[in-house]
Amino acid sequence: MASTGTPDPNSGWLSDEELAETRRRLPLLYVEAVPVRVDGLGRVTEVGTLLRANDGEFTRTLVSGRVMYGETLRDALFRHLEKDLGPMAFPLLPASPLPFSVAEYFPWPGESQFMDARQHAVSLAYVVPITGTCEPRQDALEVTWMRPSEAAAESVTSDMEGGRGALLRAALASVGVLP
């Protein structure tokens, strides 16, 4: 799309100006995914985090993105997993689009454990098994796979943007990996 500020009329996206105005007025809906590898019994053996460079600083994050107008949660989740992990990741989407958590991000600190300076957002968070090969795309530099205990360590979660370290720990608790 050209940088004219006019979105593709069929894309479900807003122009940069429309998005900025919407972010000033309304909470936006997001999906987030904690990519995991599982063994034959469905037990989580590895957790994936994305490494990104933001303003010269390296941070860890999860797969996340907006839900477009008219898009199902399942489609949004699949689109963002493919966008961040690559087309060969082969995610196993949950049979039910019931999230393990709902995270509410505010543009100021203190209202919740989650913060996004750009906007007020509500995010539905999922744990998604990945069966294929991950090749990071978009603004992710790499996908790092760790044992659950490593991923939940303070040294990792403190590097996660916007409070996502707490979301990662909640994800691991929801699948019985952490107490």
C-alpha positions as CSV (number, residue, x, y, z in Angstrom):
1,M,0.0,0.0,0.0
2,A,1.3,3.4,-0.8
3,S,1.9,5.9,2.0
4,T,-1.0,8.1,0.9
5,G,-2.9,7.4,4.1
6,T,-5.6,5.7,2.1
7,P,-6.1,2.1,3.0
8,D,-7.1,-0.7,0.6
9,P,-10.9,-0.5,0.8
10,N,-11.1,-4.3,1.1
11,S,-8.3,-4.8,3.6
12,G,-10.1,-4.1,6.9
13,W,-7.2,-1.8,7.9
14,L,-7.4,1.9,8.8
15,S,-5.2,4.6,7.3
16,D,-2.4,5.8,9.6
17,E,-4.5,8.9,10.4
18,E,-7.6,6.9,11.1
19,L,-5.7,4.5,13.3
20,A,-4.2,7.3,15.3
21,E,-7.6,8.9,15.8
22,T,-9.2,5.5,16.7
23,R,-6.5,4.8,19.2
24,R,-7.2,8.2,20.9
25,R,-10.9,7.3,21.2
26,L,-11.5,3.6,21.5
27,P,-9.9,0.4,23.0
28,L,-8.7,-1.9,20.2
29,L,-9.1,-5.7,20.1
30,Y,-5.9,-7.7,19.8
31,V,-4.9,-11.4,19.9
32,E,-1.7,-12.6,21.4
33,A,-0.2,-16.1,21.1
34,V,2.4,-17.9,23.2
35,P,4.0,-20.3,20.7
36,V,4.9,-23.7,22.3
37,R,6.3,-27.1,21.3
38,V,4.6,-30.1,22.8
39,D,5.5,-33.7,23.2
40,G,3.2,-36.7,22.1
41,L,1.1,-36.3,25.3
42,G,0.5,-32.6,24.7
43,R,2.9,-31.5,27.4
44,V,4.7,-28.2,26.8
45,T,8.4,-28.9,26.2
46,E,9.5,-25.5,24.8
47,V,8.2,-21.9,24.7
48,G,9.0,-19.5,21.9
49,T,9.6,-15.8,22.3
50,L,10.3,-13.2,19.6
51,L,13.4,-11.0,19.8
52,R,12.8,-7.4,18.4
53,A,14.8,-4.2,18.2
54,N,12.8,-1.2,19.3
55,D,14.5,2.2,19.3
56,G,18.0,0.6,19.5
57,E,16.9,-1.6,22.4
58,F,16.4,-5.4,22.2
59,T,13.2,-6.7,23.8
60,R,11.4,-10.0,23.9
61,T,7.7,-10.3,23.0
62,L,4.9,-12.6,22.0
63,V,3.1,-13.0,18.7
64,S,0.4,-10.3,18.7
65,G,-1.7,-8.1,16.5
66,R,-5.0,-6.4,15.9
67,V,-8.2,-8.1,14.9
68,M,-9.5,-6.6,11.7
69,Y,-13.1,-5.6,11.2
70,G,-15.1,-8.6,10.0
71,E,-12.2,-11.0,10.8
72,T,-12.8,-14.0,13.1
73,L,-10.5,-14.5,16.1
74,R,-9.3,-17.8,14.6
75,D,-8.3,-16.0,11.4
76,A,-6.6,-13.2,13.2
77,L,-4.7,-15.6,15.3
78,F,-3.6,-17.6,12.3
79,R,-2.6,-14.5,10.4
80,H,-0.4,-13.1,13.1
81,L,1.2,-16.5,13.8
82,E,2.1,-16.8,10.1
83,K,3.2,-13.1,9.9
84,D,5.6,-13.4,12.9
85,L,6.7,-17.1,12.7
86,G,6.6,-17.7,8.9
87,P,4.3,-19.8,6.7
88,M,6.0,-23.1,7.6
89,A,5.3,-22.7,11.4
90,F,2.1,-24.9,11.1
91,P,0.3,-23.7,14.2
92,L,-2.3,-26.0,15.8
93,L,-5.1,-23.5,16.6
94,P,-7.3,-24.4,19.5
95,A,-10.6,-26.1,18.8
96,S,-12.4,-23.4,20.8
97,P,-11.4,-19.7,20.5
98,L,-11.5,-19.4,24.3
99,P,-8.4,-17.5,25.5
100,F,-6.4,-18.5,28.6
101,S,-6.4,-14.8,29.6
102,V,-7.7,-11.4,28.7
103,A,-5.1,-8.6,29.1
104,E,-6.0,-5.0,29.2
105,Y,-3.3,-2.6,28.1
106,F,-3.5,1.1,29.0
107,P,-1.4,4.0,27.7
108,W,-0.3,5.0,31.2
109,P,1.4,3.0,33.9
110,G,-0.4,1.8,37.1
111,E,-3.9,1.0,35.8
112,S,-2.9,-2.6,35.0
113,Q,0.2,-4.7,34.8
114,F,0.1,-4.3,31.0
115,M,1.0,-1.0,29.2
116,D,1.1,0.1,25.6
117,A,2.0,3.8,25.3
118,R,0.1,4.0,21.9
119,Q,-3.3,3.0,23.0
120,H,-5.9,1.4,25.3
121,A,-6.2,-2.2,24.0
122,V,-7.9,-5.5,25.0
123,S,-6.0,-8.6,24.1
124,L,-7.2,-12.2,24.0
125,A,-4.3,-14.5,24.8
126,Y,-3.8,-18.1,23.6
127,V,-1.2,-20.8,24.0
128,V,-0.7,-22.3,20.5
129,P,1.4,-25.4,19.7
130,I,3.7,-25.0,16.7
131,T,4.6,-28.1,14.7
132,G,6.7,-26.6,11.9
133,T,9.8,-24.6,11.2
134,C,9.8,-21.0,12.3
135,E,11.5,-18.2,10.3
136,P,10.8,-14.9,11.8
137,R,9.3,-12.2,9.6
138,Q,8.2,-8.6,9.8
139,D,10.0,-6.9,12.6
140,A,11.1,-10.0,14.6
141,L,14.8,-10.7,14.5
142,E,14.6,-14.3,15.8
143,V,12.4,-16.8,17.5
144,T,14.1,-18.2,20.6
145,W,12.9,-21.6,22.0
146,M,13.5,-22.3,25.7
147,R,12.4,-24.8,28.3
148,P,9.4,-23.5,30.2
149,S,11.4,-22.9,33.3
150,E,13.9,-20.8,31.3
151,A,11.2,-18.8,29.6
152,A,9.5,-18.0,33.0
153,A,12.8,-16.9,34.6
154,E,13.0,-13.2,35.7
155,S,16.0,-12.7,33.3
156,V,13.7,-13.4,30.3
157,T,10.4,-12.0,31.5
158,S,11.9,-8.7,32.6
159,D,13.0,-8.2,29.0
160,M,9.5,-8.5,27.7
161,E,7.7,-5.3,26.6
162,G,4.5,-4.0,28.1
163,G,4.2,-6.5,30.9
164,R,4.1,-9.5,28.6
165,G,6.4,-11.4,31.0
166,A,3.4,-11.7,33.3
167,L,1.3,-12.9,30.4
168,L,3.9,-15.5,29.5
169,R,3.9,-16.8,33.1
170,A,0.1,-17.0,33.1
171,A,0.2,-18.9,29.9
172,L,2.6,-21.5,31.4
173,A,0.5,-21.8,34.5
174,S,-2.6,-22.3,32.4
175,V,-1.1,-25.4,30.7
176,G,0.2,-26.8,34.1
177,V,3.9,-26.0,33.5
178,L,4.2,-23.5,36.4
179,P,2.5,-23.6,39.8
